[in-house]
Amino acid sequence: MAQHPTVLLIDEDTATIDSIRRALGDQASHFKLRRVADVPTALARIWGGGIDVVLLNLAASANPVEIVAENPLAPLRALQEKAQGIAVVVLCDYAGEGLARTAVQQGAAAYLLREAFEADLLKVLRSVSGKAAPSPAIPRSLTPSGKGGKIIAFIGAKGGGGTTTVALNVAAALAGRRRVILVELHPELGSLPLYFQPHRSARDIGDLLAAHRAQDIPLREFESSLWPVKNVPGLQVLYGSRNEQNSVPLDPVNATHILGLASEIADYVIVDLPASFSETNRAVLENSDCLALVVERDPISVQSARLILNRVDSWKAGKLTIGAVILNRAALVSPMPFSEIAADLHIRTLGVIPPATDLCAAAQHAHAPMVTLDTESLASVAMHDLAREIEELIPSAGPAERMEDGPLAAYHASQKMTRAGVR
């Protein structure tokens, strides 16, 4: 339990918090008591961080009041959906005890009778205030100077939406002037080993975790597990587990320690995540600097993106910068207008990627990022623009450097000459 847990009361009646202080007696100073009138205001306070326990008067307004009258547990469900991980204790009187028991059956941590505050309040608060532990943080001891690499997570609004392709090519574009590690954090078979066809001796996350606990992996051994991408100086890949023999389940602790090691030695860590509400994804996003949500221009993809954003809003990811990458995988007859996508998602657009079916196929056949295969294509230029947008939005702590000569170095040189007016 925190030394002084913060308890948030949701109740329109200002007198209730005084009765709580009286019930706590000389123990009141061991808690920070706050009050709001309704659930929407409470959610804003919770998302701001620092709330350990919620005391919910089921008569509190859920805005509008008609919703509560129709479903008296609507406030509880709103908290469960949008503030996961926060313990909710229901307040009631004897007449409402049946409803309070139903609330506990549906996920409330406990219920309290107003008539029995003095006997039960302190015991219940002590019991539930330690239940909601936050996701593990990346071990910042790896980067005591605060100059660790920036973590950029890519998630698709739905599976099979080209997220890995976007993450790979943005990583390659950034690698023209930065040291970049592309990390594949898929719980099962990922596509990057199939894409690059590395030698069977190449190591992966499963090899690292089979030999060490995540928190005990030596940095030198971590570096030896990175696979350098041919013709892209500055870009290395850490593959997910490639076979069942060394497959170790990814969990929040494993994932965050892996990213902590990567951020120690890279300017940017690009993370390819599956479309999932898993606790591993939550831990990664709560410790990331930016989420690039890859969305296709169709209603289902946009609706899926909205669900992901709602869930991320309920996590402790207050410092996370979020933007959309609009992906046109094919020329649609009636693509969803950009204005409608923006109105639905309410997040900035980081970039728009045009269709490039033939180039994608050629890149897969060549086992190379498409930004190295045809640097002048519209899709490659869009990937470079997206990389620059991310770099400007989330600047690296270290100075930009030109890597060894290669396709990307030539691209950046030509872009610099073009901006200077040289054709």
C-alpha positions as CSV (number, residue, x, y, z in Angstrom):
1,M,0.0,0.0,0.0
2,A,1.2,3.5,-0.8
3,Q,2.3,5.5,2.3
4,H,-0.5,8.0,1.9
5,P,-3.0,6.5,-0.6
6,T,-5.3,9.0,-2.5
7,V,-9.0,8.2,-2.2
8,L,-11.3,9.8,-4.7
9,L,-15.0,10.1,-3.6
10,I,-17.6,10.3,-6.3
11,D,-20.7,11.9,-4.7
12,E,-22.8,15.0,-5.3
13,D,-23.2,15.5,-1.6
14,T,-20.3,17.5,-0.1
15,A,-21.2,16.3,3.4
16,T,-20.2,12.7,2.6
17,I,-16.5,13.5,2.6
18,D,-16.8,15.0,6.1
19,S,-18.5,11.8,7.4
20,I,-15.6,9.8,5.9
21,R,-13.1,11.9,7.7
22,R,-15.0,11.5,11.0
23,A,-15.1,7.7,10.4
24,L,-11.4,7.5,9.9
25,G,-10.7,9.5,13.0
26,D,-7.0,9.9,13.8
27,Q,-6.2,7.8,10.8
28,A,-7.5,10.4,8.4
29,S,-4.1,12.0,8.0
30,H,-2.9,8.7,6.5
31,F,-5.1,9.2,3.4
32,K,-5.5,11.9,0.9
33,L,-9.2,12.5,0.4
34,R,-10.6,14.1,-2.7
35,R,-14.2,14.5,-3.9
36,V,-15.8,15.1,-7.3
37,A,-19.5,15.2,-8.2
38,D,-19.7,12.8,-11.1
39,V,-18.0,10.0,-13.0
40,P,-16.8,12.1,-16.1
41,T,-14.9,14.4,-13.7
42,A,-13.6,11.5,-11.8
43,L,-12.2,9.9,-15.0
44,A,-10.3,13.1,-15.8
45,R,-8.8,13.0,-12.3
46,I,-7.9,9.3,-12.6
47,W,-6.3,9.8,-16.0
48,G,-4.2,12.5,-14.5
49,G,-2.6,9.9,-12.2
50,G,-2.2,9.5,-8.5
51,I,-5.6,8.0,-7.6
52,D,-5.4,4.7,-5.6
53,V,-9.0,4.0,-4.6
54,V,-12.4,5.2,-5.8
55,L,-15.4,5.4,-3.4
56,L,-18.5,5.4,-5.6
57,N,-21.9,6.5,-4.4
58,L,-24.1,4.7,-6.9
59,A,-26.5,7.7,-6.8
60,A,-23.7,9.9,-8.2
61,S,-24.5,11.4,-11.6
62,A,-23.1,9.6,-14.6
63,N,-24.1,12.5,-16.9
64,P,-26.8,12.2,-18.0
65,V,-29.0,11.2,-15.0
66,E,-31.4,9.2,-17.2
67,I,-28.7,6.6,-17.8
68,V,-28.4,6.0,-14.0
69,A,-32.1,5.7,-13.6
70,E,-32.2,3.1,-16.4
71,N,-29.1,1.2,-15.2
72,P,-27.9,2.1,-11.7
73,L,-24.6,0.3,-12.3
74,A,-23.7,2.4,-15.3
75,P,-21.3,4.6,-13.3
76,L,-19.4,1.4,-12.1
77,R,-19.2,0.1,-15.6
78,A,-17.9,3.4,-16.9
79,L,-15.1,3.3,-14.4
80,Q,-14.3,-0.4,-15.2
81,E,-14.1,0.3,-18.9
82,K,-12.1,3.6,-18.8
83,A,-10.1,3.4,-15.6
84,Q,-8.9,-0.2,-15.4
85,G,-6.6,-1.1,-12.6
86,I,-8.3,1.3,-10.1
87,A,-10.1,-0.4,-7.1
88,V,-13.7,0.8,-6.8
89,V,-15.5,0.6,-3.5
90,V,-19.3,1.1,-3.7
91,L,-21.1,3.2,-1.0
92,C,-24.7,2.5,-0.2
93,D,-27.2,2.4,2.7
94,Y,-29.1,-0.6,4.0
95,A,-31.8,-0.1,1.3
96,G,-29.3,-0.4,-1.5
97,E,-27.3,-3.3,-0.1
98,G,-28.7,-5.7,-2.7
99,L,-27.5,-3.5,-5.6
100,A,-24.1,-3.1,-3.9
101,R,-23.7,-6.9,-3.7
102,T,-24.5,-7.1,-7.4
103,A,-21.8,-4.4,-8.0
104,V,-19.3,-6.6,-6.2
105,Q,-20.3,-9.6,-8.3
106,Q,-19.7,-7.5,-11.4
107,G,-16.2,-6.4,-10.4
108,A,-16.3,-3.8,-7.6
109,A,-13.6,-4.4,-5.0
110,A,-16.0,-4.1,-2.0
111,Y,-19.0,-2.2,-0.7
112,L,-19.5,-0.1,2.4
113,L,-22.7,0.6,4.3
114,R,-23.0,4.2,5.4
115,E,-24.5,3.0,8.6
116,A,-21.3,1.0,9.3
117,F,-18.6,3.5,8.2
118,E,-16.8,3.6,11.6
119,A,-16.5,-0.2,11.8
120,D,-15.6,-1.0,8.2
121,L,-14.2,2.0,6.4
122,L,-10.5,1.9,7.5
123,K,-10.4,-1.9,7.1
124,V,-11.7,-1.8,3.6
125,L,-9.5,1.1,2.5
126,R,-6.4,-0.7,3.8
127,S,-7.5,-3.9,2.1
128,V,-8.1,-2.5,-1.4
129,S,-5.7,0.4,-1.8
130,G,-2.8,-2.0,-2.6
131,K,-4.7,-4.1,-5.2
132,A,-4.1,-2.0,-8.3
133,A,-0.4,-2.1,-9.0
134,P,0.8,-0.1,-12.0
135,S,2.5,-1.8,-14.9
136,P,6.2,-2.3,-14.4
137,A,8.3,0.6,-15.6
138,I,11.4,0.4,-17.8
139,P,14.4,0.2,-15.5
140,R,15.6,3.8,-15.8
141,S,18.8,2.8,-14.0
142,L,20.0,1.8,-17.5
143,T,19.8,5.5,-18.6
144,P,20.5,7.6,-15.5
145,S,21.4,10.6,-17.6
146,G,17.9,10.7,-19.1
147,K,19.4,10.4,-22.6
148,G,18.1,7.0,-23.4
149,G,16.6,6.2,-26.9
150,K,13.1,7.2,-27.7
151,I,10.6,4.4,-27.9
152,I,8.1,4.5,-30.8
153,A,5.4,1.8,-30.7
154,F,3.4,0.9,-33.9
155,I,0.1,-0.9,-33.5
156,G,-2.4,-1.7,-36.3
157,A,-6.1,-0.8,-35.8
158,K,-6.7,-4.4,-36.9
159,G,-4.5,-7.4,-37.7
160,G,-3.0,-7.8,-41.2
161,G,-3.2,-4.1,-41.8
162,G,0.4,-3.6,-42.9
163,T,1.7,-2.3,-39.5
164,T,4.9,-4.3,-39.6
165,T,5.7,-3.0,-43.1
166,V,5.2,0.6,-41.9
167,A,7.3,0.1,-38.8
168,L,10.1,-1.6,-40.7
169,N,10.3,1.2,-43.3
170,V,10.1,4.0,-40.8
171,A,12.9,2.3,-38.9
172,A,15.0,2.1,-42.1
173,A,14.3,5.7,-42.9
174,L,15.4,6.9,-39.4
175,A,18.5,4.7,-39.7
176,G,19.9,7.0,-42.4
177,R,21.0,9.3,-39.6
178,R,20.3,7.5,-36.3
179,R,21.1,4.2,-34.6
180,V,17.8,2.3,-34.7
181,I,16.6,-1.0,-33.2
182,L,13.5,-2.6,-34.5
183,V,12.0,-4.9,-31.9
184,E,9.4,-7.5,-32.7
185,L,7.2,-8.0,-29.7
186,H,4.7,-10.6,-30.9
187,P,3.6,-13.3,-28.5
188,E,3.6,-15.9,-31.4
189,L,5.3,-16.2,-34.8
190,G,6.2,-12.8,-36.2
191,S,6.7,-11.9,-39.8
192,L,10.1,-10.2,-39.7
193,P,12.1,-13.5,-39.8
194,L,10.0,-14.6,-42.7
195,Y,10.7,-11.3,-44.4
196,F,14.4,-11.1,-43.9
197,Q,15.2,-14.8,-43.9
198,P,18.1,-14.5,-41.4
199,H,20.6,-17.4,-41.0
200,R,19.4,-20.0,-38.5
201,S,22.2,-19.0,-36.1
202,A,20.7,-15.5,-35.7
203,R,19.5,-15.1,-32.1
204,D,16.1,-13.8,-31.0
205,I,14.2,-12.8,-27.9
206,G,13.4,-16.4,-27.1
207,D,17.2,-17.2,-26.9
208,L,17.8,-14.3,-24.6
209,L,15.0,-15.2,-22.2
210,A,15.8,-18.9,-22.2
211,A,19.3,-18.1,-21.0
212,H,18.6,-15.3,-18.5
213,R,15.8,-13.6,-16.5
214,A,14.9,-10.4,-18.4
215,Q,16.4,-8.2,-15.6
216,D,19.7,-10.1,-15.7
217,I,20.5,-10.0,-19.5
218,P,24.0,-8.6,-20.0
219,L,24.0,-5.6,-22.3
220,R,26.8,-7.2,-24.4
221,E,24.7,-10.4,-24.9
222,F,21.7,-8.3,-25.8
223,E,23.8,-6.5,-28.5
224,S,25.0,-9.8,-29.9
225,S,21.4,-10.8,-30.5
226,L,20.7,-7.9,-32.8
227,W,20.6,-8.7,-36.5
228,P,22.1,-6.0,-38.8
229,V,19.9,-5.2,-41.8
230,K,21.9,-5.5,-45.0
231,N,22.4,-2.2,-46.9
232,V,20.8,-0.2,-44.1
233,P,23.6,1.0,-41.9
234,G,22.4,1.9,-38.4
235,L,19.4,-0.5,-38.4
236,Q,19.3,-3.7,-36.3
237,V,16.5,-6.1,-35.6
238,L,15.6,-8.0,-32.5
239,Y,13.4,-10.9,-33.7
240,G,10.6,-12.4,-31.6
241,S,10.8,-16.1,-30.8
242,R,11.0,-18.1,-34.0
243,N,10.2,-21.6,-32.8
244,E,8.5,-23.4,-30.1
245,Q,11.6,-24.9,-28.6
246,N,12.9,-21.6,-27.2
247,S,9.6,-19.7,-27.0
248,V,9.3,-17.8,-23.7
249,P,6.0,-16.1,-23.1
250,L,6.2,-12.3,-23.3
251,D,4.9,-10.6,-20.2
252,P,5.1,-6.9,-19.0
253,V,8.3,-7.6,-17.1
254,N,10.1,-9.3,-20.0
255,A,8.9,-6.7,-22.5
256,T,9.9,-3.6,-20.5
257,H,13.3,-4.9,-19.6
258,I,14.0,-5.8,-23.3
259,L,13.0,-2.3,-24.3
260,G,15.1,-0.8,-21.5
261,L,18.2,-2.5,-22.9
262,A,17.4,-1.4,-26.4
263,S,16.9,2.2,-25.4
264,E,20.3,2.2,-23.7
265,I,22.1,1.7,-27.0
266,A,19.8,3.1,-29.7
267,D,18.6,6.6,-30.6
268,Y,15.2,5.2,-31.5
269,V,13.6,1.9,-30.6
270,I,10.8,1.0,-33.0
271,V,8.4,-1.5,-31.5
272,D,6.2,-3.7,-33.7
273,L,3.2,-4.6,-31.5
274,P,0.2,-6.9,-32.3
275,A,-3.3,-5.4,-32.2
276,S,-4.2,-6.4,-28.6
277,F,-5.4,-5.1,-25.2
278,S,-2.9,-7.4,-23.4
279,E,-1.1,-6.3,-20.3
280,T,2.2,-6.6,-22.2
281,N,1.0,-4.0,-24.7
282,R,-0.2,-1.9,-21.8
283,A,3.2,-2.0,-20.1
284,V,5.0,-1.1,-23.4
285,L,2.7,1.8,-24.2
286,E,2.9,3.2,-20.6
287,N,6.7,3.3,-21.1
288,S,6.8,4.6,-24.7
289,D,7.2,8.1,-26.0
290,C,4.9,7.8,-29.0
291,L,2.2,5.5,-30.4
292,A,1.7,5.4,-34.1
293,L,-1.7,3.9,-34.8
294,V,-1.9,2.4,-38.3
295,V,-5.4,2.9,-39.7
296,E,-6.8,1.9,-43.1
297,R,-9.4,4.1,-44.8
298,D,-12.4,1.9,-44.1
299,P,-15.0,2.2,-41.3
300,I,-14.1,-1.1,-39.6
301,S,-10.5,-0.1,-39.3
302,V,-11.4,3.3,-37.9
303,Q,-13.9,1.8,-35.4
304,S,-11.2,-0.6,-34.2
305,A,-8.8,2.3,-33.8
306,R,-11.4,4.1,-31.7
307,L,-11.6,1.1,-29.4
308,I,-7.8,1.0,-29.0
309,L,-7.7,4.7,-28.2
310,N,-10.4,4.3,-25.6
311,R,-8.5,1.5,-23.9
312,V,-5.2,3.4,-24.0
313,D,-7.0,6.4,-22.4
314,S,-7.8,4.2,-19.4
315,W,-4.1,3.2,-19.0
316,K,-1.4,5.2,-17.2
317,A,0.1,6.5,-20.4
318,G,-0.3,10.2,-19.8
319,K,3.0,11.2,-21.4
320,L,2.4,9.1,-24.5
321,T,2.1,11.1,-27.8
322,I,-0.4,9.5,-30.1
323,G,-0.8,9.9,-33.8
324,A,-2.4,8.2,-36.8
325,V,-0.7,6.7,-39.8
326,I,-3.3,6.5,-42.6
327,L,-2.5,3.6,-44.8
328,N,-3.9,3.1,-48.3
329,R,-3.0,-0.6,-49.0
330,A,-5.0,-0.6,-52.2
331,A,-6.9,2.0,-54.3
332,L,-10.4,1.8,-52.7
333,V,-13.5,2.7,-54.7
334,S,-15.0,4.7,-51.8
335,P,-12.2,5.4,-49.3
336,M,-13.3,7.0,-46.0
337,P,-12.6,10.7,-46.2
338,F,-9.7,12.0,-44.1
339,S,-12.0,14.6,-42.4
340,E,-14.3,11.7,-41.1
341,I,-11.3,9.8,-39.8
342,A,-10.0,12.8,-38.0
343,A,-13.4,13.5,-36.5
344,D,-13.7,10.0,-35.3
345,L,-10.3,9.6,-33.8
346,H,-9.4,13.1,-32.5
347,I,-5.7,12.6,-32.9
348,R,-3.1,14.1,-35.1
349,T,-2.2,12.5,-38.5
350,L,1.5,11.7,-38.6
351,G,1.5,10.6,-42.2
352,V,-0.4,9.2,-45.1
353,I,1.1,6.2,-47.0
354,P,-0.1,5.7,-50.7
355,P,-0.7,2.3,-52.3
356,A,2.4,0.4,-53.4
357,T,1.4,-3.2,-54.0
358,D,4.1,-4.0,-56.6
359,L,6.9,-2.3,-54.6
360,C,5.9,-4.2,-51.4
361,A,6.0,-7.5,-53.3
362,A,9.4,-6.6,-54.8
363,A,10.8,-5.6,-51.4
364,Q,9.6,-8.9,-49.9
365,H,11.2,-10.8,-52.7
366,A,14.5,-8.9,-52.2
367,H,14.3,-9.3,-48.3
368,A,14.9,-5.5,-48.0
369,P,12.9,-2.4,-46.8
370,M,11.1,-0.8,-49.8
371,V,12.6,2.6,-48.9
372,T,16.0,1.1,-50.0
373,L,14.6,-0.6,-53.1
374,D,13.1,2.5,-54.7
375,T,13.9,5.7,-52.8
376,E,12.0,7.9,-55.3
377,S,8.6,6.1,-55.1
378,L,5.6,7.9,-53.6
379,A,5.4,5.3,-50.8
380,S,9.1,5.6,-49.9
381,V,8.9,9.4,-49.9
382,A,5.9,9.1,-47.6
383,M,7.7,6.8,-45.3
384,H,10.6,9.2,-45.1
385,D,8.2,12.1,-44.4
386,L,6.6,10.0,-41.6
387,A,10.0,9.3,-40.1
388,R,10.9,13.0,-40.2
389,E,7.5,13.9,-38.5
390,I,8.2,11.4,-35.7
391,E,11.8,12.7,-35.3
392,E,10.5,16.3,-35.1
393,L,7.7,15.3,-32.7
394,I,9.9,13.1,-30.5
395,P,13.5,14.3,-30.9
396,S,16.3,12.1,-30.0
397,A,18.7,13.2,-27.2
398,G,21.7,12.6,-29.4
399,P,22.9,14.5,-32.5
400,A,22.0,13.2,-35.9
401,E,24.8,11.4,-37.7
402,R,25.2,10.4,-41.3
403,M,25.7,6.6,-41.5
404,E,27.9,4.8,-44.0
405,D,27.2,5.3,-47.7
406,G,24.2,3.3,-48.9
407,P,20.8,3.8,-50.5
408,L,19.4,5.8,-47.6
409,A,22.5,7.9,-47.3
410,A,22.2,8.7,-51.0
411,Y,18.5,9.6,-50.5
412,H,19.2,12.0,-47.6
413,A,22.1,13.6,-49.6
414,S,19.7,14.2,-52.6
415,Q,17.0,15.6,-50.3
416,K,19.5,18.0,-48.8
417,M,20.6,19.1,-52.2
418,T,17.0,19.5,-53.4
419,R,16.2,21.7,-50.4
420,A,19.2,23.8,-51.2
421,G,18.0,24.3,-54.7
422,V,20.4,21.9,-56.5
423,R,18.8,19.7,-59.1
